[in-house]
Amino acid sequence: MVIQRIQVRIPKDYLQEPVISHLVSQYGLTVNIATAILGEHSREDGWFELELRGSEEQIRSAQIYMNDLDLEVLSESKSPEFSW
């Protein structure tokens, strides 16, 4: 299990597209929305700080999906999840 924190800008053109939902349903990730910044009445781009949890392959596939959508993604380093 890997945890990766990212910041992603979702352009207003994609506000009706379930981008974050697809990260869960299509790629099997667990997604925690740490921060969300949306314009008034959702007519502006949205910025989201997400914590992604999944396998290396799931995260890599999700990154390809976001790249294909041409989303601006800033990522922090991945870290293995520690189980106690």
N, CA, C and O of each residue as an XYZ file, in Angstrom:
336
protein
N       0.849     -1.183      0.000
C       0.000      0.000      0.000
C       0.889      1.239      0.000
O       1.860      1.321      0.752
N       0.546      2.191     -0.846
C       1.296      3.441     -0.987
C       0.342      4.600     -0.737
O      -0.838      4.534     -1.080
N       0.865      5.654     -0.138
C       0.105      6.887      0.065
C       0.805      7.983     -0.724
O       2.021      8.151     -0.628
N       0.034      8.722     -1.498
C       0.604      9.854     -2.224
C      -0.324     11.050     -2.069
O      -1.531     10.943     -2.282
N       0.246     12.179     -1.700
C      -0.521     13.427     -1.611
C      -0.263     14.220     -2.880
O       0.877     14.376     -3.316
N      -1.346     14.718     -3.463
C      -1.226     15.531     -4.673
C      -2.113     16.754     -4.555
O      -3.073     16.779     -3.785
N      -1.773     17.754     -5.327
C      -2.646     18.897     -5.544
C      -3.012     18.864     -7.009
O      -2.140     18.735     -7.868
N      -4.282     18.979     -7.300
C      -4.736     18.890     -8.686
C      -5.691     20.036     -8.986
O      -6.568     20.366     -8.187
N      -5.498     20.637    -10.164
C      -6.411     21.681    -10.633
C      -7.340     21.032    -11.635
O      -6.900     20.462    -12.634
N      -8.626     21.124    -11.360
C      -9.624     20.597    -12.280
C     -10.274     21.793    -12.969
O     -10.985     22.567    -12.328
N     -10.032     21.950    -14.276
C     -10.573     23.103    -15.006
C     -12.098     23.119    -14.978
O     -12.745     22.080    -14.849
N     -12.648     24.308    -15.101
C     -14.101     24.465    -15.060
C     -14.796     23.621    -16.123
O     -15.954     23.243    -15.944
N     -14.114     23.320    -17.223
C     -14.700     22.479    -18.270
C     -14.970     21.057    -17.781
O     -15.788     20.348    -18.367
N     -14.290     20.635    -16.716
C     -14.451     19.283    -16.181
C     -15.274     19.238    -14.899
O     -15.354     18.190    -14.257
N     -15.882     20.347    -14.517
C     -16.601     20.359    -13.237
C     -17.789     19.406    -13.209
O     -18.205     18.985    -12.130
N     -18.339     19.059    -14.350
C     -19.425     18.085    -14.397
C     -18.899     16.663    -14.612
O     -19.673     15.706    -14.586
N     -17.602     16.525    -14.823
C     -16.959     15.218    -15.013
C     -16.568     14.661    -13.635
O     -15.930     15.372    -12.858
N     -16.926     13.426    -13.316
C     -16.617     12.889    -11.985
C     -15.160     12.423    -11.867
O     -14.895     11.232    -11.705
N     -14.233     13.357    -11.948
C     -12.808     13.031    -11.964
C     -12.400     12.304    -10.683
O     -11.798     11.233    -10.754
N     -12.710     12.855     -9.537
C     -12.297     12.242     -8.273
C     -13.021     10.915     -8.062
O     -12.429      9.956     -7.567
N     -14.278     10.858     -8.430
C     -15.032      9.612     -8.327
C     -14.410      8.509     -9.175
O     -14.390      7.349     -8.763
N     -13.903      8.859    -10.357
C     -13.249      7.864    -11.215
C     -11.971      7.319    -10.582
O     -11.614      6.162    -10.806
N     -11.288      8.136     -9.799
C     -10.088      7.640     -9.123
C     -10.441      6.482     -8.200
O      -9.636      5.572     -7.998
N     -11.643      6.519     -7.643
C     -12.113      5.454     -6.758
C     -12.680      4.295     -7.572
O     -12.247      3.153     -7.415
N     -13.648      4.584     -8.441
C     -14.378      3.517     -9.131
C     -13.575      2.843    -10.238
O     -13.694      1.631    -10.417
N     -12.772      3.577    -10.976
C     -12.042      3.007    -12.104
C     -10.643      2.499    -11.727
O     -10.118      1.583    -12.360
N     -10.051      3.098    -10.698
C      -8.671      2.758    -10.359
C      -8.535      2.137     -8.972
O      -7.429      1.780     -8.567
N      -9.620      2.006     -8.250
C      -9.622      1.310     -6.966
C      -8.870      2.011     -5.857
O      -8.485      1.376     -4.875
N      -8.654      3.315     -5.994
C      -7.940      4.066     -4.968
C      -8.882      4.471     -3.840
O     -10.087      4.623     -4.038
N      -8.315      4.638     -2.673
C      -9.005      5.307     -1.582
C      -8.550      6.759     -1.657
O      -7.351      7.036     -1.675
N      -9.503      7.687     -1.703
C      -9.181      9.099     -1.877
C      -9.725      9.890     -0.693
O     -10.908      9.806     -0.363
N      -8.847     10.653     -0.065
C      -9.245     11.577      0.980
C      -9.052     12.990      0.441
O      -7.959     13.349      0.002
N     -10.113     13.786      0.475
C     -10.020     15.184      0.042
C      -9.616     16.002      1.265
O     -10.429     16.245      2.157
N      -8.354     16.423      1.298
C      -7.841     17.182      2.439
C      -8.261     18.641      2.368
O      -8.583     19.250      3.388
N      -8.259     19.208      1.151
C      -8.618     20.607      0.941
C      -9.279     20.739     -0.421
O      -8.891     20.070     -1.378
N     -10.276     21.601     -0.500
C     -10.904     21.892     -1.791
C     -11.156     23.390     -1.874
O     -11.693     23.991     -0.943
N     -10.766     23.985     -2.988
C     -11.006     25.407     -3.229
C     -11.775     25.511     -4.532
O     -11.264     25.168     -5.598
N     -13.000     25.986     -4.436
C     -13.863     26.137     -5.605
C     -14.343     27.572     -5.695
O     -14.575     28.228     -4.680
N     -14.488     28.052     -6.916
C     -15.017     29.392     -7.120
C     -16.503     29.450     -6.808
O     -17.161     28.417     -6.691
N     -17.017     30.635     -6.676
C     -18.431     30.841     -6.405
C     -19.273     30.188     -7.495
O     -19.031     30.391     -8.685
N     -20.264     29.402     -7.076
C     -21.186     28.705     -7.977
C     -20.466     27.756     -8.938
O     -20.991     27.413     -9.998
N     -19.253     27.337     -8.552
C     -18.466     26.366     -9.335
C     -18.300     26.762    -10.801
O     -18.368     25.909    -11.686
N     -18.086     28.029    -11.053
C     -17.863     28.493    -12.424
C     -16.378     28.729    -12.703
O     -16.014     29.194    -13.783
N     -15.542     28.416    -11.754
C     -14.099     28.597    -11.895
C     -13.417     27.230    -11.763
O     -14.048     26.236    -11.403
N     -12.128     27.207    -12.061
C     -11.356     25.990    -11.852
C     -11.365     25.638    -10.365
O     -11.492     26.519     -9.514
N     -11.233     24.374    -10.064
C     -11.161     23.927     -8.677
C      -9.782     23.364     -8.373
O      -9.176     22.694     -9.209
N      -9.291     23.642     -7.167
C      -8.033     23.078     -6.685
C      -8.355     22.122     -5.561
O      -9.129     22.445     -4.660
N      -7.760     20.943     -5.616
C      -8.010     19.928     -4.604
C      -6.685     19.373     -4.108
O      -5.782     19.096     -4.898
N      -6.576     19.215     -2.816
C      -5.450     18.499     -2.233
C      -5.984     17.132     -1.850
O      -6.867     17.013     -1.000
N      -5.443     16.100     -2.484
C      -5.935     14.741     -2.306
C      -4.854     13.851     -1.712
O      -3.665     14.009     -1.991
N      -5.298     12.914     -0.888
C      -4.430     11.849     -0.419
C      -4.905     10.579     -1.102
O      -6.036     10.144     -0.888
N      -4.051      9.981     -1.923
C      -4.381      8.771     -2.659
C      -3.748      7.582     -1.967
O      -2.570      7.619     -1.609
N      -4.535      6.516     -1.776
C      -4.021      5.278     -1.188
C      -4.329      4.129     -2.122
O      -5.469      3.942     -2.548
N      -3.305      3.367     -2.434
C      -3.484      2.218     -3.296
C      -2.142      1.606     -3.633
O      -1.119      1.976     -3.056
N      -2.145      0.675     -4.559
C      -0.894      0.059     -4.989
C      -0.152      1.008     -5.928
O      -0.719      1.973     -6.440
N       1.126      0.710     -6.141
C       1.918      1.511     -7.084
C       1.241      1.538     -8.451
O       1.162      2.591     -9.084
N       0.755      0.394     -8.907
C       0.119      0.285    -10.220
C      -1.169      1.104    -10.288
O      -1.425      1.768    -11.293
N      -1.981      1.064     -9.231
C      -3.224      1.847     -9.208
C      -2.917      3.334     -9.294
O      -3.567      4.060    -10.047
N      -1.943      3.789     -8.539
C      -1.585      5.208     -8.545
C      -1.000      5.602     -9.895
O      -1.307      6.675    -10.415
N      -0.166      4.750    -10.460
C       0.413      5.029    -11.783
C      -0.684      5.131    -12.851
O      -0.643      6.026    -13.694
N      -1.656      4.226    -12.818
C      -2.772      4.256    -13.776
C      -3.608      5.515    -13.602
O      -4.033      6.119    -14.586
N      -3.848      5.913    -12.357
C      -4.613      7.135    -12.089
C      -3.866      8.367    -12.587
O      -4.481      9.309    -13.087
N      -2.534      8.362    -12.452
C      -1.735      9.480    -12.954
C      -1.842      9.582    -14.473
O      -1.915     10.685    -15.015
N      -1.852      8.456    -15.154
C      -2.016      8.451    -16.611
C      -3.372      9.033    -16.977
O      -3.474      9.835    -17.904
N      -4.412      8.634    -16.255
C      -5.765      9.168    -16.477
C      -5.778     10.690    -16.327
O      -6.316     11.393    -17.183
N      -5.187     11.201    -15.242
C      -5.185     12.642    -15.020
C      -4.349     13.358    -16.082
O      -4.706     14.453    -16.516
N      -3.239     12.746    -16.501
C      -2.431     13.329    -17.583
C      -3.211     13.367    -18.888
O      -3.137     14.348    -19.628
N      -3.963     12.297    -19.176
C      -4.775     12.252    -20.395
C      -5.827     13.362    -20.412
O      -6.183     13.868    -21.476
N      -6.322     13.737    -19.234
C      -7.279     14.844    -19.130
C      -6.572     16.201    -19.160
O      -7.225     17.244    -19.206
N      -5.228     16.182    -19.134
C      -4.408     17.388    -19.122
C      -4.660     18.234    -17.879
O      -4.719     19.462    -17.945
N      -4.809     17.546    -16.735
C      -4.987     18.250    -15.466
C      -3.626     18.667    -14.932
O      -2.630     17.971    -15.132
N      -3.590     19.794    -14.260
C      -2.359     20.242    -13.610
C      -2.254     19.518    -12.274
O      -3.105     19.684    -11.400
N      -1.212     18.719    -12.122
C      -1.036     17.913    -10.915
C       0.328     18.209    -10.314
O       1.353     18.110    -10.990
N       0.331     18.572     -9.045
C       1.560     18.750     -8.279
C       1.572     17.632     -7.251
O       0.609     17.473     -6.501
N       2.631     16.868     -7.207
C       2.626     15.733     -6.296
C       3.786     15.788     -5.326
O       4.849     16.340     -5.610
N       3.541     15.195     -4.169
C       4.579     14.990     -3.181
C       5.065     13.555     -3.330
O       4.467     12.761     -4.057
N       6.113     13.237     -2.663
C       6.671     11.892     -2.801
C       5.744     10.837     -2.217
O       4.970     11.099     -1.297
N       5.843      9.657     -2.768
C       5.063      8.527     -2.290
C       5.738      7.961     -1.047
O       6.955      8.048     -0.889
N       4.938      7.392     -0.183
C       5.511      6.726      0.987
C       4.732      5.456      1.265
O       3.512      5.433      1.102
N       5.411      4.408      1.679
C       4.691      3.184      2.010
C       3.843      3.411      3.250
O       4.218      4.161      4.151
N       2.711      2.758      3.278
C       1.844      2.860      4.456
C       2.387      1.919      5.516
O       2.733      0.773      5.226
N       2.459      2.399      6.721
C       2.942      1.571      7.819
C       1.767      0.971      8.549
O       0.818      1.677      8.890
N       1.817     -0.322      8.794
C       0.758     -0.967      9.568
C       1.303     -1.280     10.944
O       2.424     -1.769     11.080
N       0.540     -1.011     11.926
C       0.979     -1.170     13.312
C       0.585     -2.520     13.833
O       0.868     -2.843     14.987
